[in-house]
Amino acid sequence: MKLSILDQAPVLSGKSAQEALKESMKLAQSGEKLGYTRYWIAEHHDFPGLASSAPEVMLGYIGANTEKIRIGAGAILLPHYKPYKVAETFNMLATLFPNRIDLGIGRAPGGSAEASIALSGNFLENVRNMPNSIKDLLHFLYNNYPTDQMFSKITAHPLPDIPPVPWILGTSEKSAIQAASYGTAYAFGHFMSDKDGIEIVNTYRNAFRQSSGLQKPQAIITVSVICAETSELAEELALSWFLSKIQTDKGEKNNRIPTMEEARNYSFTSDEKERIQEMRKKMMIGNPKEVKQQLAELQAVYSADEIMIVTITNSYESRRKSYELIAKEVW
């Protein structure tokens, strides 16, 4: 079973953004030693509880402090940026860290409407133009613009020997069809979607067209996991994450991931308890044997090439421990 890491760079209660970003680097280093295939870091804007607003900057830092694990963005939110600049940035990373760079492409705003306007102006218009932006980006990455088009006269230097590997990330059939039509790999956000993920991933595989970058479909399934030595401890760790999500749902934007004590002392309403049960259905929580079984079942139903795990707990140590326990049990 191939396993990878998705990191959202959470800022924990009592910790700073600098500490969160340093812990992200440590997580990538730990993942490399444990045998994880790749490490991706997400992009969020105007969220004090999530520290990574510029994955490309973090990837330079992480690449310089690791040796072989694949590293990438999960995802660069393309509607905010010009494809040419994204290609230049990731070509530079692929030049610095050969055959290690993944470029995940997403269409979500990653923050508030105000943040989207500050970043890119008319976000909705940019989303509508997403198919053309993806097409431009792929041409720049593969340096294969048709000669009759204006952009054939420019190159996204520096050109690496091995281009970054593009992935389209999504939670809907629309993203699956885009990935299939452009011949890119596809990462499905199981932990974020309420839709029939199995059908969506099958749509991707059935509609896939070969491209210069990829000969056959490749799918990652991303899932939220909390693993601890005991099931009871895993459930306790998960409570902090549930409380954080509830606070965010209430519009408490400035919240950090609560401590275990804060979560224990919080009085959840009946509606909030129902919300927790809904979130719980999309997560894997348990001891190593339980989590291994759940991962195997998920891989089987999706026929997944790889499982990517996102873990957020109330301490950086327990987060690293979760990935360690999983790796030791699975391999």
C-alpha positions, -999 to 999 in steps of 0.1 A, spaced: 0 0 0 14 34 -10 8 61 15 15 98 14 10 129 36 -12 160 31 -3 188 55 -24 219 62 2 235 85 -22 238 115 -14 264 141 -21 248 175 -34 265 206 -5 284 223 17 280 192 29 304 166 27 303 128 65 300 127 64 269 149 37 254 127 58 258 96 89 244 113 68 214 124 56 210 88 93 206 77 98 181 105 67 161 94 81 159 59 115 147 72 97 121 94 76 110 64 107 105 43 123 83 70 91 63 75 88 55 38 59 77 27 58 83 -11 51 120 -11 44 151 11 20 178 -1 12 210 16 -21 229 11 -28 266 3 -52 287 25 -57 324 28 -67 346 58 -69 316 82 -48 323 113 -52 286 123 -36 274 90 -1 288 83 6 280 47 -6 307 23 23 301 -1 30 264 -7 57 272 -32 78 290 -5 74 260 19 84 236 -8 118 253 -12 123 251 25 112 215 27 130 204 -4 163 217 10 158 198 42 148 164 27 165 142 1 141 118 -18 105 121 -8 83 136 -35 71 171 -25 43 192 -39 14 215 -35 -20 201 -26 -30 224 -42 -20 256 -59 -54 274 -64 -50 283 -100 -78 308 -104 -57 332 -82 -27 331 -105 -14 333 -141 -4 299 -155 29 312 -167 40 323 -133 30 290 -117 49 271 -144 80 292 -138 78 287 -100 74 249 -102 99 245 -130 124 262 -107 115 239 -79 119 209 -103 153 222 -113 164 225 -77 149 191 -66 150 169 -97 123 143 -102 106 151 -68 81 179 -76 43 175 -79 21 204 -89 -15 199 -75 -40 222 -92 -72 233 -74 -100 257 -81 -113 265 -46 -109 300 -32 -90 288 -2 -104 317 19 -130 344 22 -145 363 -7 -126 394 4 -93 374 4 -101 361 -31 -107 397 -44 -75 408 -28 -56 380 -45 -71 379 -80 -99 403 -85 -128 385 -102 -125 350 -88 -156 336 -104 -146 347 -138 -112 331 -133 -130 299 -122 -150 299 -155 -117 303 -174 -102 274 -155 -101 249 -184 -81 274 -205 -58 281 -176 -51 244 -171 -44 240 -208 -20 270 -208 -2 256 -176 3 222 -192 17 237 -223 42 258 -203 52 228 -182 58 206 -212 71 234 -233 50 223 -262 29 253 -272 16 251 -308 37 273 -330 7 293 -343 -1 306 -308 13 337 -292 27 320 -261 48 296 -283 74 324 -283 80 322 -246 94 296 -222 88 291 -185 125 291 -176 143 274 -161 134 242 -179 141 211 -157 152 178 -171 121 163 -156 90 185 -155 68 188 -124 41 162 -124 6 179 -126 -23 166 -106 -58 179 -107 -74 179 -72 -111 178 -66 -142 165 -50 -166 163 -79 -173 147 -112 -163 180 -129 -127 178 -116 -125 141 -125 -135 148 -161 -110 177 -163 -82 155 -151 -92 127 -175 -95 150 -205 -61 167 -200 -45 133 -192 -33 143 -157 -32 123 -125 -62 129 -102 -64 133 -64 -99 129 -49 -106 146 -16 -126 118 1 -123 137 34 -140 168 20 -167 153 -2 -202 142 5 -206 128 -31 -201 93 -44 -164 93 -46 -161 58 -60 -183 68 -90 -163 100 -95 -129 82 -95 -143 56 -119 -155 84 -142 -119 97 -142 -105 63 -151 -131 55 -178 -127 89 -195 -89 91 -192 -70 101 -223 -33 95 -226 -11 126 -227 26 134 -231 29 134 -193 9 103 -183 1 71 -202 -25 56 -179 -48 70 -151 -34 75 -117 -56 82 -87 -49 93 -51 -76 92 -24 -71 116 4 -86 108 38 -85 122 73 -69 99 98 -61 100 135 -41 70 149 -29 64 184 -17 35 205 -52 29 217 -87 36 202 -96 56 233 -66 80 229 -73 84 192 -109 94 199 -97 119 225 -73 134 200 -100 136 174 -122 157 198 -99 187 195 -102 185 157 -140 183 159 -141 213 182 -119 233 158 -142 225 129 -173 235 149 -157 268 158 -148 275 122 -184 267 112 -195 293 136 -173 319 119 -147 319 146 -119 325 121 -92 333 146 -93 299 164 -64 276 167 -66 238 172 -78 235 208 -59 215 235 -72 182 247 -82 199 280 -101 227 261 -120 200 241 -128 180 272 -142 210 290 -163 223 261 -201 217 264 -212 205 230 -248 211 220 -270 184 206 -266 200 171 -229 200 175 -229 164 186 -248 155 154 -222 175 134 -194 155 150 -212 123 140 -213 135 104 -176 144 104 -168 111 121 -182 91 91 -156 106 68 -126 99 91 -105 70 102 -99 70 140 -84 42 160 -54 21 169 -29 10 143 -47 -23 135 -80 -6 132 -66 21 109 -48 -4 88 -80 -23 82 -99 9 73 -72 20 49 -72 -14 32 -110 -13 28 -108 22 14 -81 12 -11 -101 -18 -22 -134 0 -28 -116 28 -47 -90 5 -64 -67 34 -53 -32 37 -66 -23 55 -34 -38 68 -1 -29 103 11 -34 110 48 -42 143 64 -39 143 102 -45 172 126 -43 167 163 -38 189 193 0 184 195 26 181 168 41 151 186 9 132 184 5 141 148 39 127 139 32 97 161 0 90 142 19 88 109 46 67 125 21 42 139 4 38 106 36 33 87 49 7 111 16 -12 110 12 -11 72 48 -19 62 
